[in-house]
Structure formats: structure tokens, C-alpha cells
Amino acid sequence: MRKVLVPILAALWPIAASASAPAPQDRLPEDEIIYFVLPDRFENGDTSNDRGGIPGGRLDHGFDLTHKGFFQGGDLKGLIKRLDYIQGLGATAIWLTPIFENKPVQGPPGRESSGYHGYWITDFLNVDPHLGTRADFKALVEAAHARGMKVYMDIITNHTADVIKNEECHGPSAPAEYRENLSCPYRSLGDYPYTTAGGPDGEPINQGFLGTDSKHLTAENFAKLTRPDWAYTPYVPSEEREVKNPAWLNDPIYYHNRGDSIWEGESRVTGDFSGLDDLMTSHPRVVEGFIEIYKQWITDFRVDGFRIDTAKHVNLEFWQQFAPAILDHAKAEGIEHFHMFGEAYEFEPAQLAKFTTTGKLPTVLDFAFQSRVQAVIANGTPATRLSYLFEADAAYAKGFETAKQLPTFLGNHDMGRFSMFVKQGRPDASDEELAERVILGHALMMFSRGVPTIYYGDEQGFISDGNDQNARETMFPSQTAVYLDNDLVATDATVADDNFDTTHPIYRAIAEMAKVRLGEVALRHGEQVTRHADHDGGVLVISRLDPEDKSEVVIAFNAGDSDRTIAFPVDGRAVSWTSLIGSCGVSSKAPGSYQLDVPSAGFVVCKSEY
């Protein structure tokens, strides 16, 4: 049965033309609209690299079109092929998951998966052969720059692929449970100090080493750390002893070697992330090494920014050195507005803000925004959840100046897609309502402070079955069963089809919103003022004020189930209004007040010039 599409879209929101914009190097981070993509799941531009040049079967090369956890063929040439599609959506920057060479396959027997996502790095200096070559990446960056688009790399300093093993967990005499599951219980700093082997009663080692408190993070102190067997006895299998690049990464002394994180307390920083080798980022050699690695990528490819994976699992002192060094290097290379944002999987502004204050990172991904938008649009919590969020912007390093550069998002490759959250919160919603609410979420992201970050496929109505692997469908025709049964939003298409439809209602809606955002400086740079927030309903009204004090843009969002008429304060000079999206009254009924009719699960954007 053919689905009913959102009626207003065909009438009001044609496909947006590409908006003219300043050259990439002249734009600030808040001028961008980011498109976040997993290259392996986007487009296959070169089938010859599907297996990465690795002989053998799927457990050798990691390619399997039928399995959600294996390479599926997308690559850098595929991204170049689809730049028209991405730019047509209104995106001005592309953020790619890590492109570095990964361990092709890892995991315990029967639960193997591949490094298609890019987060299991062995070679930090080269491109994974499944995705292409360094020349392909350079071609992508140059092609994007030629269009006025930016490219952001996804980088990692917290861990490498799972290469290092521990005798007590993985050796021949280790318990079968640990060997079979490739697991290893966490051993704490208190129970297993750096100065004895295997516990406080063990052989004295690393004599004179004073620990990893901030006051001791010196080359002189770490010169005394010479043996890595403080908690476990680490070893590297013979076939992998030189697999990591640069070569210093092959030495276990530069890792914590304490077993698997329990996601609480110290283990969040010193434990292995799901078995991945956790780098000792307090070690001066590690700090120096990663600064050099990522400075070189900027020099070689002139990328425009870094998204930093697992930033919360790295000690803050690392970021205090890394961030300024990278920003200074980018400026020296002529990239004045290099955008760097860390991933801290936290939903409270104070927890996020500390990475911009103490940690000195310029910005972080705004998980707090994501959780509030989900709560209001999908779960029906009051709009004050959002207004209180915006009040907390003062917690960031430079207050609102930092907040307006936070990448905001609705869902991602780890947590799942926004459409799934809406469906879970409203299981009886029609396809039309699902589309309306997905579009409403994108409107909140597009018009409030921050840098809108679109997760690839959301514009085609992709709806995930869950998180992680379940939310990483291919845009090209899929053969993966867990994806094929997904009922996409606002379309009859399935994931078995080619899903680059520029007439899809959600694509068209996002493109039109992007056109409005790019055309109004207030929506990118302007101060944000909350004009109204329901304490028991879903209406939120905000104003974005022109930095030169020439105009005001009002955006009214209604996450409720019924249409609403709402009056709210505005600048007393704002008396005449024009519509940017939706129906706007032409004048204020009285100076300082304006009234709007806002449809259920909809929004209105109006502008007044003083």
C-alpha cells in the first residue's frame, strides 16, 4: 500500500538550490551544515577494493554484503561520485568516520566483525585499502573544496585495534572463559600500582615512578616507567608485533594494560574500551606522537576539522596539550577556522562543558541537545526541557560563543536513528506523523544554536532496528537481512533500493531549511532568546537576533498533538513580518508582542526587519 506523504511538503518545500557562500577557509564553524557519513555504507565507487586487496575468506578480508558487521563496499570514490547529492541537501561540510587502516577482522570465535567503521586502527598514517588510497582521499578533499565544502576527519587517540594480549587472560593457562570471550577483568591502580609486578606484594618495578597525577606528567618521570607488567603480563602475538604504524605504537609500555573498562571511575580512562588497546595518554611520548600524527594529516590533505572519538575516555591533561597544538598548526597552514569537536557520551551540559573548560577542546558533540529533542518530540515531555538546556550554555568555556559551535544532532551510528526514537515513543503514529516529527526534529536542529549535523540516510527516511550495527544501513542496494525488513519513513522504497532520491519529502524539507539557514546570518551567528516554552506542553518559541541588530527571526516549534495559537514577546521594533517557512502574520498586534498559529508536529519561521 502506498504511503501518505506529508501534504505540506509538495506545496511549500521544493528542492533547494545550492546557496552561495564564502570560501571554506573564510567560514566559521557555525556557518556549516555537517553531513555525517560512514564511507563503507554510503556508495561503492570502486568494486576492486571491496576486499582491501586481502586474500582469503570473509574472516580474512572482512567483506560480506549479507552481514551488518562486515565491510559492504562503500569507499572514498563513492563519496566523490555523490557530492552533488550531499551538496543538494544543503550540507556544507562532510564528516567521515575514520579512514585509517584498520584490523580487518577481530572478535571472539562466532562473534567476529570487521573494521568497516574505522575505529580499530592499526596504521594511523595510511588509508584503509577497503576505502581507497591516500590519493583517493586527497581527491575527495580537493573535490569538496572546489565546491566550497569542508571535510572533517574522525580521529582517535584513546585506543588502537585489539592487538595486545595479557598472559593471565589470553595465554594458554588462562581461564577458558577469558580466552574464549577475549575478555580480561579490570585491575585498578590501587590494587595494582605501577611500581610492583602483579600487585602490591609483587616484585618492585619502575622504581622512582611517581604515577600519573597531573603534576607528574613529565618526560623525567615517565623515563622510569620501563616495565608494563604492573597489572597483567602483556604480550603481542608474533604475527602482529609490527602491525601498528608509527612503530612506537607496537610497544606495550605506551598502554594501560589493566583489562576491560567497567565504564565507571578510573576505568573510564585507564581501561580497555571493549577490549581495544587503551593508550596511556598521560605518557609524554604518546601526547607528542599523536600531535605529530594528526598535524601531518592537516599538512598533507588540508582537512578542515577533526571529530575526536572517545574523548571522555582520555585524561583531560592530554587535551590541554593536544588541542592548542593542533589549532596552532592548522592556523600555520592557513586553516584559520579549523573545527575540532570531541565525543563525550554525556547528556548533561556540565559534563560536556568540562571538556571545553578544563580540557581546552574548542567544542564537543551536543549529546545534551540530542536527548532533549528526543524527549520533547518523541516522548512528549514539556518544552521547558529544551529551554533549560539553552540556559545552561553559560557553562561552556566561552558561553554562547562556544555553544553556537557545538555540533547538534538527532541520532547517530552508535545510538541509533531519530526516526527509531520517534517510532518507539509513538508506536501508533502514522507514517505521515513520523515524517512530520522527523522533519520537526531537523527544524529544531537547523534553527537553534549549534552546528546542524545530519546523519546520512535520515534524509531518506531510514529507520533503524536498534543501535550500533543496526543503524548503519547502506545507501546503495543492501543484501543484509536485518536492514531489508525496515519500513522506511515517507517512501515506498526499501533498503534493497538505491536510496539517493532527491525528491524524498524529508530530503526536500531539509534542503529547504538549509537554504533558509544559509541565507540568514541570524540563524548562524545571532544570539538566541527563548520567547516561550510550555511547562506542560510541546510549544517552544525562540528568537535569533541579527548580530548587527537589524532583524529578528522567530521560530515556533509545536511538538504537541494539536494545533496551537501562541502569543509571545518580541523586540518592540519588530512590527512587520515576512514568512521564511510556514504561515506568518504580516504585523504585530501591539509593539513587543507577536502571535502565531503553529500546526501540530510542525513549525513556523518568520522574520522582521527593524
N, C-alpha and C positions, 0 to 999 in steps of 0.2 A: 504494500500500500504506500502510495507516495505521501511524503511528509508535508505538513503545512508549514510554510516558511513564514518568517516574521513579516507581516504585511508592510510595515512602515519602511522596510529596507529598500524595496524596489522603487518606492516613490521618492524617498528622500536622500538615499545614500548611494550615489553612483560611484564607480571605481575612481579613486583619487589619482590625479596625475602627480608625477614627481614634483615636489616643491623645490624651488630654487633655494640654495643655502650657501653660506660662506664655505670657503675651502676647509677641509677637515682640520688642518693644523690651527685654524683660527677659531674653532668652535670649542666652547666649554663643555664639560661632561653633561651638564643639564640640558644642552641643546640636542642631545641624541635620543633616538628611539632604538633600543637594542633588540636584535633578533638572536635568540639563544638556540644553538643547534648542535646536535651530535652528528658529526660528519658521516659516520658509518650508517646512520639511519636516514640520511637526507636524500642523496641522489648518487647513483652509480655512474660515474663518468668514464670509468676505465675498468672493464671486467678482468683485464690481465693481472691486476694487483689484488684480486679478491682473496687469494690465499697468502698474500705477502711474500711470494717467492719461496715459501717454505714447503718442502716435500712432505709426503705422508698423508695421514688422515686428519679428521676434524680435531682430534686431541693433540695434534702436532701444530697445525697451522691456525686452528681456531675458527675456521669458516664453516657455517652451517645455516643455510637460509631458513630451515624449519625450526630453529631453536632460538628463543628470545635472549639467551645468554651468550650467543656467539656472533662473530662478525657476520654482517649481512651484505656487505659490498659497497656501501657508500664511501665516497672519497673526496679529496680536495678538487679534483677536476669536475666532479658532480656539482660542488658548490659554485664553481665558476660558471658552469652551464646554467645555473638557476639564479644568477644575480638579478636578472630582470624581475623575476618573481618576488624576490626578497625586497628589492627597492620599490616595486609596485605596491607593496603592503604599507610603505611609508617608513620602513626601517632605514636608519642612517648609520648603524653600526652592527657588526656581526660578532657575536661571542661564540667561539668554538670550544667544545670540550677538548682536553689535552690531545695534542697531535704527536707527542713524543713517542719514541719506540717503546712498546710495552712487552711484557712477558706474554707470549701468545695465549697460553692456557695455564691456569692454576686452579687449585681446589682439591679437596679430598676425593677419592675414587667414587664415582657415581654422582658427584656434585660439582664437576668441573664446569668452568665457564671461561670465556676469553676476555682479553683486554680491549674489546671493541670500544669501550667508553673512554679509555685513555688514562685511567688513574692508577695503573700498575706499571710504572715506568722502570725500565732498566737503563735506557740510554737517553739522558737529558739533553743531548746535543744533536740528535737526529730525529727525523720524522718517521713515524711508524710506516713500514712498507705496505701495510694494508690500505693506508690512506693516500700514499703517494711518496713524493720526494721533497727535499728542500727546495728544488726548483719549482715544483708544483705549488708549494706554499708561497714562495716569492711571487709566482704568477697570480695567485689569489689576492695577495695583499696589493699588488700593483693594479690589478683589475678593479678591486674595490676602491682604491684611492682615485683611480681615473674617473670613477663615477661620483666622487665626493663622499664615499662611505669609509668608515673606520673599521679596523679589525682588532678585536680583543682576544688575547690568548688566555687560556685557562692553565694556571701553573700550580705546581705542588712543591712544597718544601718539607712537609711533615713526614713523608714516608716514601719508600720505593716499593717495587713489587716484592712479593714474598719469596725471598731467596735464602736468607739466614735461618738456620735451624738451631734448636737447642738440644743438646745430648739428653737431658733429663726428660724431654717431651717427645723428641723425634728420633732419638738414637735407637739402636737395636734392643737395648734393655729398658726402654721407656714403656710406661703402661700402654696397653693396646688402645685404650680409649683416646689417648692423646695422639698416638701415631696415626690412627685411622681417621680422626677428625682434623688433623693438623692443628690442634689446639694446644694451648700452653697457659696454665693459670698465672695470673699476675702475681709478682713478688714485689712487695713495697720497699721504699727507700729505708724505712725504719727497720724492717726485718732483714733486709739485705743491703747494707750500706756499701758504698763504692770502695771501702777500704779493707774489706775481707772477702775471701772467696767462698761463696755459698752460704753466707750468713755470718752473724757477729762472732761465732766461735770458730770460724774458718781461718785459713792461712792469711796472715796480713799481706795485703797487696796495695798498690797505688799509694805508697806511703807519702804523706805530706799533702795529699789531695784534700782540699777543703770543702768540696761539694759544689753545688750548682746554684747557690743563692746568688742574687744579682751582684753582690759586692765581690764575688769570686770568679766572675766570668772573664778571666784573663788568660792570655797565652801562657803565662808563667805557671798558673795553677794547673791548667789542663795538660801541660807538659809532663805532669806527674801521674796522669791517667794513662797507664800503659797496658793494663790487662783488662779485658772485657768480661771476665767471668765472675763478676760480683754477685749476680743473682742466679744465672744459669751458665752453662758452658756452651757458648755459641760456636757454630761451625758453618762453613759454606760447602755444600756438595761439590765434589771435584769438577763436575761438568759446568758449574756456574761460578767458578772462582773469579773469573774475569768478565762476567756478563755485563756488569754495570759500567757506565761511562758518564762522567770522568772516572778515572781509575781509582781515585781516593775513596769513592763510594763503596768499593769492594772490601774495605777494612771494617770488621765488626766494632772496632773501638769507637766509631762515629755513630753508634746506635745505642738505644737504651737497654735492649736485651733483657727485658723484665717480664715478657709474656704479654698476654692479651689484655687490653684495656677492659675495665668493668664499667667505663663511662661515668665514673664518679671520682671525686677527689683528685689526687695527684695523677691517677692512671689516665685521666683525660689528656694529659700532656706526655707522660712517660710510658704509657702502654701502647702495644701494637694495635692499630686500627684494623680490626677483623683479621689479624694475622699478618698484616703488611709490615715490613721492616720499618720501625719507628726511629727516625733520625734524632740524634742528640743535638737539637737545635740550639742548645746553650753552649755548645763547643765552638770556640772562635774559628776553627778550621771549617766547620760546617757553615757558619754565617758567611765567612769570606767566600767559600766555594759557591754557594747559591747566588750571592750577589754577582759574582763573575759569570756564572752560567746565564742568568737572565739579562744582565747587561749586554751580553753577546747577542742574544736574540733580538734585542732592540736595535743594536748596531747593524746586524745582518739583514733584518727584514723591515725595520722601521714600523713596527706594530704600534698601535695607539693606546694600548692599555692592557692590564692584567686583571683577571679574576683569580683570586687566590683560594684554592681549595683547602678545606680543613684548617682554617686559620685559628679557630678556637683551641685546636689541639697542639698549638705551638706556643712556647713561652713568650710572653709579651716583650721581653728584652730583645728577642730576635727581631721582631717587627720594628722596634725602636731604631735598629741599625739598618735593616733591610729597606724599609720604605723610603727614608730620606736618600739613601744611596741610589736607589732605582730612579726616583723622581729627578734627582740631580743629573743623573746620566742621560735620562730622556731629554731634559732641557738642553744639555750639552749637544745632543744630537738634533736639536731643532724641534723637538716634540714638546711644545710648551705646556699643553693641557693633557698630559698623559693621565688616563683614568685608571685608578687602582682600587679594587674593592675586594674585601675579604669575605669568606664564607664562615659565619659563626652561627651555627644552627641553634639560635636562641630566639625566643618570642617576646622578650621584654626589652623595651628600649634601653634600660640601664645596662643590661648585659651586653647589648650590641654596642652601646656608646663607648664602653671602656676600651674597645679596640681602636677607636679614633682619638681617645684622650691619652690614656696611659700607653696604648700600643702604637700610636702615631700613624696608623693607617689612615689614608685620606677618607675612605668611606667603607661601608660594609653593605652586603645584601640585606634588604629590609624585610627580614622574616616577621617582624612585628606587624608591618603593614599587611603582609600576606594573611596572617592569622586573623586579623580584624576584618578584612574584606570577606574572608570565608565565613566568619561568624555572622556578619550582618546580612550578606546576600544569600548564602546557602542555608544558614541555620536560624535566621530570624532574630538575632539579638539586636538590642537597640542601637541606633546610630551613634549614640554617645561613645560606644566602643571606639569609633574612629576619631571623634573629636578629642577624646582624651589622649589618644595616640599622638595626634598632632601637637597637643600641648607639651608632650614630652620631648619635642625636638630640641628643646633647650639643653638637654643632657649631652648632645653631641659636641665634638671639640669646638666647632665654630657655630653652634646653634643651628639656626635655619640655613645658613650658608652651607653647612655640611649636609643637612637633611635634604636639601633640594638636589644634591648629587648622589643620594642613596639610590641604587638600582632597586626599583619596586617590581614585584612580580606576583602572580596569582597561583602558580604551581610550577613544578619543575621535574627534572629527571630522577630525583630522589624521592620526593614526597607524593608525586602523582599529579594529575591534571586538574585544573579548576572545574572543568565540566563534571568530573567524577565527584568532587566535593558537593557541587550543586545537586547532582543526582542522589547522592547519599542523604543530603539534608532534606530533599524534597522528592522522595521516591515516587510520588504520584504525579509529578509535574509532566505536562505535555511537552512534546518536542519544541513547540513554539515558545513555551515558558523557559525551557532550558536554554534555548538560543538567546532569548531576551536577557536572561540573568548572566550568561557568559559575556554578552556584549556589555551589560551594565558593569561587570567586574573590570573589563578592559577600559571602560569610560572612567571609572574611579582611578585606575592606574594612569590613564593618559592625561587627566586634567588636574590631579592633585600633585603636590610637590614630590620630587623624586624623578628618577630616570626610568621611564616605562620599559619593561623587559618582557618581550613576548616569547613564550616557549613554542618552538617550532611545532606545527601541526594543530595548535589550538585554533588557528585561523581556518582550519578545515574541519572543525567540529570533532577532532579526535577526543575520545573519552576512554580513559584508562581503566583497566580492571583492578588496579592497585598501584603500589609504588614501585620504585626502582625499575627492574627489568620490564614490569608490566606497563610502564608509562613511556616506553622507548620504541614506539612503532616506527615503521619505515614510511616515508612519503612516497617512495616508489612501490610498485605492487609487492605485497607481502605474501610469503608462503608459511608464516608462523601461525599455528592454530590458535594460540591464545589471543592473538590480535584479530584474527579473521571474524570472530563472533562479536566484535564490538559494534554497537549500534551508534554510529556517528551522529552528531547533532546537526540538524538543519540540512540534511542531504540524504539522498538515496545511495550514495557511494559507500563502499566499504574499504577496508584497508587492503583488500585484494586489488583495488584500482590504483591508478596513478592519481595522486592527490595534490595536484598543483593547480587547482581550479580558482582562477581569479574572479569568477562570478559567484563564488560561495558567499552567502549572506554575511558570515562572520568576517571573512577576508575583506569584503567591501566595507563593512562597518568600521573595522579597524583602520582601513586605508583612509576613510573619510575623517575619522577622529585624528589620525596622524596629520592629515593635511591642515586641520584646524590648529592643532598644537604647534606645528612648524610655522604657521602663519601668524601666531600671536605671541609676542615676546613675553607678555604677562604670564602665559601658561608655562613658560620655561624658566623665567627668571623672577617673576613677580612674587612679592610677599603673599602669603596665604592667610586668609582670615576666615574663621568659622562664623557663619551668619546664623545658622540654626542647626540643631541636632536633636532629634526626638529622643526623649528618655524612655519612651515606651513604644516607639515605632521605628520605621526604617528610613525616614527622610533626613538627609544631610544636605545642607546648603553651604557652599564655600565661595569666597571671592578670591580671585587672583588679581593683584593690583599692579598696574604698569609701573616699571621701575622709574620712569620719567614722570610719573604722576599725571598721565594723560588719559587713562581709561581704566575701567574696571570690567573684568569678565566674571560673571556669576554662573556657577554650575550647581544645579539642583539634582540630586540623586534620590530616587524613591525605590527602596528595596522591599516595600510593603506589597500587599496583595490587592490594594485598591488605589484608584487614582486619588491624588491629594491636591488641594489648593492651599498654598502656604504663603504667608506674608513674612517678610524678614527685613532687617535693616540693611541699608547700603550707604555709600558715601552721599552726602547731601547734594553734591554736584551731579550725581548720576540721575538724570531725569528723562533722557531719551534713550531708547534701547533698540538694538537690532539683533536678529537671530543668527547664531552661528550653527546651531543644531536644534531642531525642535521648534515649538511654538512659543514666542516671546511677546508679551505685551509691549506696545510701542512707547509707553510712557509710564512713569511712576505716578501713583495716585496722589502722593504727597511727597515733598522733599524728604529724603532719608529713609524711604520705605518703598519696597517693590513686592509685587505679588505674582506668583507663577502657578500654573496648573501643570502638575507633574504626573505623567502616567505611571501606573503600577509597573514595577520592574523596568523602569525607564529613567531617562534623564533629559535635561534641557540645558543648553549652553547659550547665554545671552551676553551682549556686550554694550557698554555705554561709554561714549567718548565725552570727556569733560570739555 
